[in-house]
Amino acid sequence: MEAYLVAMAIITAIYVLLALGLNLQYGLTGLTNFGHVGFFCIGAYTAALMGQIGIPWPISFLAGAALAALAAWPLGLVSLKLRDDYFAIVSLGFSEIVRIVVTSEQWLTKGVQGITGIPKLLGFLGTGLTQSLAVLALLIAVNVLAGLANRRIVRSPFGRMIEAIRDNEEAVKALGKDPAGFKIQVLMLGAALAGVAGGFYAHYIGYIVPEQFIPLITFYVWMAIIIGGVGRISGAFAGTLILMIFLEGSRFLRGVIPFVSEVEMASIRLGIIGLALVLFTLYRPQGLMGDYTKR
Amino acid sequence: MTAYAELMIGGLMSGLVVGLAALAITLVFGIARFANAATGDTMTAGAYVALSVSGATGSVIVGGLVGALAGAAIGVVVYFLIFRKLAGRSSVANLLASIGVAFIIRAIVGVIFEHQQQVFQLPLVRPWRILDIRVQPSDLNLAIVAVLTLATVFLILYATPVGRRMRAVADDPGLARISGISPTRVMIALWALAGSVSAVAGVMYGIKTVVTPEMGWDMLLPAFAAAILGGIGHPVGAICAGILLGTIQEMATPFVGFTYKLAISFVVLLIVLLVRPSGLFGRNEGAR
């Protein structure tokens, strides 16, 4: 039971990192990134491949973050020229292309078979509960760091600038500030966070296949920040927790309700995420914990 | 040479599917003003309905017609339950909701029809040989279906009162409203039309390949690319761009491989958006 709870907490913490990245991009700056899973994937594959040849994890995680940020740079340049909804489609396409590339380039990624035998994080602690707890502690430390950095950004002139871009880009331009650089930086920062999350994911799970990086993951993260309240750092934590309780809870529910196969449960889970996306967009776009005075 | 001619025919067929899907997207984008990501999964739903009806009745034509009706019903229901209430909200809110709708449709399809891939039970027919090029008779039938569908859509758009109203709303919603055009009735017609066109595209795609719960979602990127290449809100453009894109994808397969053909639509999408966002045929409306 403890082992299970710790495993849950680790996955949740990885998703919180993803949510913090997206919150920076969409919540604070208004960048409609529908391709978050692409950066997650880049980080995971980079860290996995480097880990396999024996490069220590801090270096490979940083490399994953750097590559993810680098991949976000051209996407950021594109975002400057496009309306929100067009950028959403382009970024969604981007994440699909990343998945196609890791599926096709078999010499590097082993294609659909995926990469197995990725060294466990902090493997010198063995494979028991101690190791899991240590990974969790490390993840929490990284999350706290990312959360604090996020808060620091919000309260800095940079934060005021990106929020101004979200609220009224024209006004920002009229004041003689150029939103372009800020948007690109934010996109790269969020992507780097997703890249780090990918590194943790690869080294915790131990194997990765392209199928783990479908767009549904992106919308899990979207769901998390919408539940938690768009643009709120605490919301990224709370929303992810609620999402994870639901995703895991649905696994237990299957034990209680008879005649539901795992495949059907996967469909039901997809449907409920869809329903939640629709209902939140309709009735509570500011999220469960967002500003209640606004509609 | 004959191999290329056969690839070309295959490309034209998948181009017709992409074109129909792009037509559905462009109709909604032109009038309801957002990118409808549920188009792909409406295709899937149409294909599954057609599959089970044609299995029960033994007639693919009846199955296809019921599938198209189901697509229209899905469109209208989704409009009434969701997009009617989102009118006036940002296009991103609508897009996000349409992704939710896509997931819901796929979940329902997955629960009812399971996840194994299925195929339409069609009689095996010996292909014709024209100048040594193999032509499947079923391809010809599908092409006729596509042409009939297109003819119907364009007749509705350009020769009926409701079509004229739809084009008026697409041109200028405010002007249409003060001219006494009821937005609700136009929208019902629009969603029914877009839904049935998506379903027909799904049925065609299902007949050409296999029917799986993910088939429609996978068509979304090429369909978006074709809608934008053709100029958003431009029905003729969507069809032409779809056929062009489908053909390019199939013709390029021997060179870039099966998995990378999807990447072609992404590259086309990106180039069009950056270089000429109004597309090949579109008015300059601004993707920026």
Interface residues (C-beta under 8 A of the other chain):
Chain A: T32 V78 K81 L82 R83 D84 D85 Y86 A88 I89 V90 L92 G93 F94 E96 I97 I100 V101 T103 S104 L216 F219 W222 V263 E264 A266 S267 I268 R269 L270 G271 I272 I273 G274 L275 A276 L277 V278 T281 L282 P285
Chain B: F34 A35 I82 K85 L86 R89 S90 S91 V92 A93 L95 L96 A97 I99 G100 V101 A102 F103 I104 I105 R106 A107 I108 G110 V111 E114 H115 P213 L221 F224 A225 I228 G257 T259 Y260 L262 A263 S265 F266 L269 L270 L273 L274 P277 G286 A287 R288
